[in-house]
Amino acid sequence: MTFFNGLKALALSAALLSSTAFAGEIVINSDHSDPAPKKAMEELIADFQKAHPDIKVKWNNFDHEGYKAAIRNFLTADAPDVAAWYAGNRMEPFVKAGLFADVSDVWTANGLNDQLKSAASSMTIDGKKWGVPYTYYQWGIYYRKDIFEKQGITPPKTWAELLAACEKLKAAGITPFTIGTKALWPTGGWFDYLNLRVNGYEFHMDLTSGKVPYTDPRVKAVFAKWAELVKPGYFVANHAAIDWQDAVPQMVQGKAAMYLMGNFAVATMKSGGLKEEQIGFLQFPQITPNLPVAEEAPTDTFHIPAKAKNKEDAKKFLAYVASPAAQSKMNATLGQLPVNSKAEKPQDVFLKQGFEMLSGAYALAQFYDRDANAEMAKAGMEGFQEFMVKPDKADAILERLEKIRQRVHK
């Protein structure tokens, strides 16, 4: 065989390989590298292939940091058919860059506008859906039921009731809230919930996407509410020196009564010595009356890249992963919540409460460091931590954040 004939043969075999790879095969890129997510994905792919024996799945699994670094490159140069990512403002840059495909037809054909209703707004840009959500988990206030009962406190539903509960706890020598802000991100949960309850979901999304000045009076109103907890000493005193796990013993020992945190904290509370019956869960209280109630629920998603080679079969995968049965099974393995409201309710008492709360939510925020630009999120959370230590510096902090916003969102 001559050199040129050899090249022709190689080119032909490569063409044959590429055509067979795309007919009846989908390539999925994701970062399900931890044990539970890896197992959940293996089960999902096996079940999908049983349901669609004519479709073969090739799965490329990355570690988290490697995936974040690689995603824009592979979406641009060598796109898979399905890519894992996140909802809301983390999704928006890829939509605006034309790197994700519109999958509104998958939602319409499979009744997802109803079944995935709580997450619909975080998957919608310009009136179109750009992926499907498959798992999330709730945030909220975990509290010591036994302490509340002993102090005669009913779980608060409004801001006034929360302040009254804090005052009562403080008078009894119990710090109302534990928190650890050394790693900064727990402050993001407080800012998000206060902004969602003071100003609402749409304003929160506009702010985190850089469209609103941090010096806006509505942002100052959020810090004014926050100050109502900070200034009377309703948070543990040394929070800037400890991580979130180190804040749990305060609650276990009964020195603090409440913790605004994601549901993953329950396992740490139990391993620290609390019995399940000692722990309660409550929705973050109402502040502005009649405001539609949005929740904090970091949501993981699947998308079809705009340059996917087998969009037809990729849409079948998205429809499958959005189904009640697939979401029930996957989230049982993940220990998280199915987004599909028709999925099986979890048996775990806290996940059950979270499922009901999130299924009925008006909309879902993704968490400050997912919804905001990375540089802005870091600066924002540094500012939030500083405010929780020095609340009188609120105006100076917001002016500093506004300068950063102007630079980041030119």
PLY file of the C-alpha trace (Angstrom):
ply
format ascii 1.0
element vertex 410
property float x
property float y
property float z
element edge 409
property int vertex1
property int vertex2
end_header
0.00 0.00 0.00
1.41 3.40 -0.99
1.60 6.27 1.50
-1.27 8.14 -0.20
-3.45 5.05 -0.47
-2.78 4.46 3.21
-3.95 7.99 3.99
-7.11 7.43 1.91
-7.82 4.21 3.79
-7.31 5.93 7.12
-9.60 8.78 6.08
-12.28 6.32 4.96
-12.08 4.28 8.15
-12.27 7.50 10.21
-15.38 8.57 8.29
-16.97 5.17 8.85
-16.10 5.31 12.54
-17.58 8.79 12.93
-20.80 7.87 11.15
-21.31 4.72 13.22
-20.53 6.66 16.37
-23.30 9.18 15.70
-26.05 6.87 14.43
-27.68 5.43 17.55
-24.97 6.66 19.92
-24.94 9.61 22.28
-21.93 11.01 24.08
-22.51 12.42 27.60
-20.00 14.62 29.40
-20.49 15.16 33.14
-18.69 15.61 36.46
-20.32 12.84 38.51
-17.00 11.80 40.02
-18.00 11.43 43.69
-19.20 7.95 44.75
-22.99 8.56 45.03
-23.32 10.66 41.84
-21.13 8.17 39.93
-23.38 5.28 41.00
-26.52 7.29 40.19
-25.22 8.01 36.67
-24.22 4.39 36.07
-27.72 3.27 37.06
-29.36 6.00 34.96
-27.39 5.11 31.83
-28.05 1.38 32.26
-31.79 1.99 32.69
-31.91 4.38 29.74
-30.21 1.82 27.49
-32.71 -0.84 28.61
-35.56 1.51 27.70
-33.82 2.46 24.41
-31.84 -0.61 23.30
-31.16 1.04 19.93
-29.17 3.85 21.59
-25.65 3.31 22.91
-24.31 5.74 25.52
-20.67 6.80 25.74
-20.04 8.57 29.04
-17.04 10.82 29.74
-16.81 11.46 33.49
-14.65 14.37 34.74
-13.65 15.60 38.18
-15.46 18.82 39.21
-12.66 21.34 38.70
-11.47 19.71 35.48
-15.02 19.83 34.13
-15.50 23.52 34.93
-12.22 24.28 33.17
-13.03 22.15 30.11
-16.72 22.77 29.42
-16.48 25.92 27.31
-13.73 24.37 25.19
-15.58 21.16 24.44
-18.89 22.94 23.82
-17.10 25.07 21.24
-14.74 22.56 19.61
-15.88 18.96 20.15
-19.34 18.99 21.64
-20.89 15.90 23.23
-24.60 15.22 22.71
-25.48 15.85 26.36
-23.61 17.95 28.95
-24.22 18.27 32.69
-24.33 21.77 34.17
-26.41 24.02 36.45
-29.56 26.12 36.21
-30.17 29.87 36.29
-27.39 32.40 35.81
-24.74 29.63 35.60
-26.54 28.43 32.46
-27.07 31.88 30.91
-23.55 32.54 29.49
-23.67 29.33 27.45
-27.16 30.18 26.17
-26.13 33.74 25.23
-23.00 32.39 23.50
-25.17 30.04 21.41
-23.57 26.92 22.94
-26.73 25.27 24.36
-29.69 24.16 22.22
-33.32 25.13 22.80
-35.15 22.07 24.21
-38.59 23.65 24.70
-40.06 20.87 22.53
-38.87 18.24 25.05
-40.71 20.11 27.83
-43.91 20.46 25.77
-43.95 16.86 24.47
-43.44 15.33 27.94
-45.66 17.52 30.13
-42.62 19.01 31.87
-44.05 22.54 32.11
-46.36 21.11 34.75
-44.15 18.38 36.28
-41.00 20.55 36.55
-42.91 23.77 37.22
-40.92 24.92 40.27
-37.66 24.88 38.27
-39.14 26.23 35.02
-38.08 29.85 35.56
-34.48 28.86 36.28
-34.38 26.89 32.99
-35.99 29.66 30.89
-34.22 32.41 28.95
-35.97 34.48 26.26
-39.11 32.39 26.72
-37.34 29.13 25.81
-36.12 26.15 27.85
-32.43 25.30 27.58
-32.10 22.03 29.50
-33.80 19.81 32.07
-33.22 19.73 35.85
-32.87 16.36 37.55
-31.88 16.99 41.19
-31.85 19.69 43.83
-31.88 20.04 47.60
-33.52 22.46 49.95
-32.16 25.20 52.13
-34.03 26.43 55.16
-33.81 26.95 58.91
-33.03 23.84 60.95
-33.86 24.27 64.63
-33.80 22.50 67.97
-37.38 21.34 68.46
-36.83 20.57 72.14
-35.41 24.04 72.85
-38.32 25.71 71.05
-40.80 23.65 73.11
-39.03 24.41 76.38
-39.02 28.15 75.60
-42.63 28.12 74.37
-41.66 29.19 70.82
-43.83 28.32 67.82
-41.81 27.96 64.56
-41.95 31.49 63.07
-43.69 32.14 59.75
-43.11 35.91 59.56
-40.14 38.19 60.17
-41.79 39.70 63.25
-42.28 36.20 64.70
-38.64 35.33 63.93
-37.38 38.46 65.72
-39.61 37.68 68.71
-38.26 34.11 68.84
-34.67 35.43 68.69
-35.33 37.88 71.51
-36.81 35.14 73.68
-33.90 32.76 73.03
-31.28 35.46 73.71
-33.00 36.33 77.01
-32.76 32.65 77.98
-29.00 32.66 77.35
-29.27 30.81 74.02
-27.77 32.30 70.83
-30.53 32.25 68.21
-28.38 31.37 65.15
-25.19 29.42 64.66
-23.11 29.96 61.50
-19.52 29.53 60.35
-18.35 32.15 57.85
-14.63 31.35 57.58
-15.22 29.84 54.13
-17.52 32.78 53.23
-20.21 30.85 51.32
-22.64 30.36 54.25
-23.14 34.14 54.19
-24.50 33.76 50.65
-27.47 31.76 51.95
-28.42 34.60 54.29
-28.10 37.28 51.62
-30.08 35.23 49.09
-32.99 34.48 51.41
-33.22 38.03 52.73
-33.18 39.43 49.18
-35.72 36.85 47.96
-38.06 37.70 50.86
-37.56 41.50 50.76
-37.44 42.08 46.98
-38.45 38.84 45.24
-37.01 36.40 42.74
-36.87 38.63 39.65
-34.97 41.38 41.47
-32.58 38.81 42.96
-31.81 37.40 39.50
-31.29 40.90 38.08
-28.90 41.75 40.91
-26.86 38.54 40.68
-26.60 38.89 36.88
-25.11 42.37 37.31
-28.07 44.47 36.15
-28.70 46.29 39.45
-26.30 48.50 41.45
-25.34 47.23 44.90
-26.01 50.77 46.13
-29.68 50.48 45.07
-32.04 51.34 47.98
-33.62 47.88 47.62
-30.26 46.23 48.37
-29.76 48.58 51.32
-33.19 47.44 52.57
-31.88 43.85 52.62
-28.93 44.86 54.79
-31.25 46.82 57.09
-33.23 43.62 57.74
-30.03 41.62 58.21
-28.85 44.21 60.74
-31.95 43.45 62.82
-30.35 40.06 63.52
-26.68 41.07 63.53
-26.76 44.13 65.82
-28.61 42.48 68.77
-26.06 39.61 68.72
-28.37 36.92 67.33
-25.46 35.09 65.61
-22.64 33.20 67.36
-19.81 35.57 68.18
-16.80 33.81 66.62
-18.36 32.83 63.27
-15.61 34.37 61.08
-13.07 31.97 62.64
-14.99 28.71 62.05
-16.23 26.62 59.10
-19.83 25.49 58.68
-19.19 22.08 60.29
-17.58 23.75 63.32
-20.81 25.72 63.84
-22.86 22.53 64.27
-21.65 21.70 67.85
-23.14 25.00 69.04
-26.54 23.62 68.04
-25.82 20.09 69.30
-24.80 21.44 72.72
-27.90 23.66 72.90
-25.85 26.87 72.93
-27.56 27.94 69.69
-31.06 27.07 68.52
-31.19 27.59 64.72
-29.06 27.15 61.61
-29.83 28.42 58.09
-28.20 25.76 55.94
-28.64 23.22 53.16
-30.12 19.83 53.91
-26.67 18.19 53.78
-26.10 19.59 57.30
-28.60 17.15 58.86
-26.14 14.25 58.64
-23.52 16.34 60.49
-26.08 17.25 63.17
-26.98 13.59 63.67
-23.38 12.39 63.70
-22.70 15.14 66.27
-25.22 13.58 68.63
-28.65 15.06 67.87
-31.56 12.64 67.55
-33.90 13.09 64.58
-36.78 14.07 66.88
-34.70 16.97 68.25
-34.33 18.57 64.81
-37.03 20.62 63.12
-37.13 22.31 59.72
-38.86 25.56 58.83
-39.24 27.59 55.68
-37.49 30.98 55.74
-40.12 33.40 57.08
-42.07 35.93 55.03
-40.82 39.54 55.07
-42.63 41.47 52.31
-46.34 40.47 52.39
-47.85 38.88 49.27
-44.47 38.41 47.57
-44.37 35.12 45.60
-42.30 32.68 47.66
-39.07 31.63 45.97
-36.62 29.20 47.56
-32.91 28.49 47.53
-32.39 25.15 45.79
-29.14 24.53 43.89
-30.27 22.60 40.81
-28.22 20.25 38.62
-29.17 19.98 34.96
-28.54 18.31 31.62
-28.28 20.22 28.35
-27.90 19.50 24.65
-24.97 21.45 23.19
-25.80 23.48 20.09
-23.09 21.55 18.21
-24.30 18.09 19.33
-24.17 15.54 16.52
-27.14 13.39 17.61
-29.75 15.79 18.96
-32.66 13.43 18.26
-31.41 10.72 20.62
-30.09 13.33 23.06
-33.67 14.63 23.40
-34.80 11.11 24.25
-32.21 11.06 27.03
-33.40 14.41 28.39
-37.02 13.23 28.33
-35.99 10.06 30.17
-33.96 11.83 32.87
-36.86 14.25 33.43
-39.37 11.43 34.02
-40.81 10.70 37.50
-39.40 7.15 37.59
-35.85 8.12 36.57
-35.78 11.05 38.99
-37.14 8.94 41.86
-34.43 6.29 41.41
-31.58 8.70 40.75
-32.31 10.87 43.78
-32.73 7.88 46.09
-29.09 7.10 45.24
-27.99 10.75 45.47
-29.80 11.36 48.77
-31.32 14.48 47.24
-34.68 15.58 45.85
-36.33 14.84 42.50
-37.44 18.00 40.70
-40.37 16.20 39.05
-43.40 16.82 41.28
-44.88 13.43 40.26
-41.80 11.52 41.45
-42.00 9.34 44.55
-41.82 11.34 47.75
-38.64 10.61 49.69
-38.99 8.65 52.95
-36.49 10.80 54.87
-38.46 13.25 57.03
-36.40 16.31 56.06
-36.26 15.46 52.35
-40.03 14.92 52.46
-40.53 18.43 53.85
-38.11 19.82 51.28
-39.86 18.02 48.42
-43.21 19.55 49.34
-41.73 23.02 49.88
-39.75 23.09 46.63
-42.48 21.48 44.51
-44.77 24.36 45.46
-42.20 27.14 45.14
-42.79 30.10 42.85
-39.18 29.92 41.59
-35.75 28.67 42.64
-32.53 30.59 43.21
-29.32 28.63 42.73
-27.19 30.12 45.54
-25.22 33.35 45.38
-21.95 31.83 44.15
-23.74 30.01 41.33
-26.04 32.88 40.34
-23.37 35.60 40.42
-20.24 35.98 38.31
-17.34 34.19 40.06
-15.31 37.35 40.77
-18.41 39.21 41.94
-19.48 36.28 44.12
-16.13 36.16 45.92
-16.17 39.91 46.56
-19.84 39.81 47.54
-19.38 37.08 50.13
-16.30 38.81 51.55
-18.54 41.86 51.97
-21.32 39.83 53.58
-18.89 38.35 56.11
-17.46 41.78 56.89
-21.00 43.13 57.41
-21.80 40.33 59.86
-18.74 41.38 61.92
-19.07 45.15 61.41
-22.71 45.96 60.51
-22.12 49.73 60.72
-19.93 49.49 57.61
-22.87 48.45 55.37
-22.80 51.55 53.14
-19.03 51.40 52.60
-19.24 47.66 51.81
-22.01 48.22 49.26
-20.11 51.07 47.61
-17.08 48.79 47.27
-19.21 46.00 45.78
-20.75 48.45 43.34
-17.30 49.43 42.01
-16.52 45.75 41.49
-19.88 45.18 39.76
-19.18 48.03 37.34
-15.79 46.57 36.48
-17.00 42.96 36.17
-20.15 43.80 34.18
-18.81 46.42 31.76
0 1
1 2
2 3
3 4
4 5
5 6
6 7
7 8
8 9
9 10
10 11
11 12
12 13
13 14
14 15
15 16
16 17
17 18
18 19
19 20
20 21
21 22
22 23
23 24
24 25
25 26
26 27
27 28
28 29
29 30
30 31
31 32
32 33
33 34
34 35
35 36
36 37
37 38
38 39
39 40
40 41
41 42
42 43
43 44
44 45
45 46
46 47
47 48
48 49
49 50
50 51
51 52
52 53
53 54
54 55
55 56
56 57
57 58
58 59
59 60
60 61
61 62
62 63
63 64
64 65
65 66
66 67
67 68
68 69
69 70
70 71
71 72
72 73
73 74
74 75
75 76
76 77
77 78
78 79
79 80
80 81
81 82
82 83
83 84
84 85
85 86
86 87
87 88
88 89
89 90
90 91
91 92
92 93
93 94
94 95
95 96
96 97
97 98
98 99
99 100
100 101
101 102
102 103
103 104
104 105
105 106
106 107
107 108
108 109
109 110
110 111
111 112
112 113
113 114
114 115
115 116
116 117
117 118
118 119
119 120
120 121
121 122
122 123
123 124
124 125
125 126
126 127
127 128
128 129
129 130
130 131
131 132
132 133
133 134
134 135
135 136
136 137
137 138
138 139
139 140
140 141
141 142
142 143
143 144
144 145
145 146
146 147
147 148
148 149
149 150
150 151
151 152
152 153
153 154
154 155
155 156
156 157
157 158
158 159
159 160
160 161
161 162
162 163
163 164
164 165
165 166
166 167
167 168
168 169
169 170
170 171
171 172
172 173
173 174
174 175
175 176
176 177
177 178
178 179
179 180
180 181
181 182
182 183
183 184
184 185
185 186
186 187
187 188
188 189
189 190
190 191
191 192
192 193
193 194
194 195
195 196
196 197
197 198
198 199
199 200
200 201
201 202
202 203
203 204
204 205
205 206
206 207
207 208
208 209
209 210
210 211
211 212
212 213
213 214
214 215
215 216
216 217
217 218
218 219
219 220
220 221
221 222
222 223
223 224
224 225
225 226
226 227
227 228
228 229
229 230
230 231
231 232
232 233
233 234
234 235
235 236
236 237
237 238
238 239
239 240
240 241
241 242
242 243
243 244
244 245
245 246
246 247
247 248
248 249
249 250
250 251
251 252
252 253
253 254
254 255
255 256
256 257
257 258
258 259
259 260
260 261
261 262
262 263
263 264
264 265
265 266
266 267
267 268
268 269
269 270
270 271
271 272
272 273
273 274
274 275
275 276
276 277
277 278
278 279
279 280
280 281
281 282
282 283
283 284
284 285
285 286
286 287
287 288
288 289
289 290
290 291
291 292
292 293
293 294
294 295
295 296
296 297
297 298
298 299
299 300
300 301
301 302
302 303
303 304
304 305
305 306
306 307
307 308
308 309
309 310
310 311
311 312
312 313
313 314
314 315
315 316
316 317
317 318
318 319
319 320
320 321
321 322
322 323
323 324
324 325
325 326
326 327
327 328
328 329
329 330
330 331
331 332
332 333
333 334
334 335
335 336
336 337
337 338
338 339
339 340
340 341
341 342
342 343
343 344
344 345
345 346
346 347
347 348
348 349
349 350
350 351
351 352
352 353
353 354
354 355
355 356
356 357
357 358
358 359
359 360
360 361
361 362
362 363
363 364
364 365
365 366
366 367
367 368
368 369
369 370
370 371
371 372
372 373
373 374
374 375
375 376
376 377
377 378
378 379
379 380
380 381
381 382
382 383
383 384
384 385
385 386
386 387
387 388
388 389
389 390
390 391
391 392
392 393
393 394
394 395
395 396
396 397
397 398
398 399
399 400
400 401
401 402
402 403
403 404
404 405
405 406
406 407
407 408
408 409
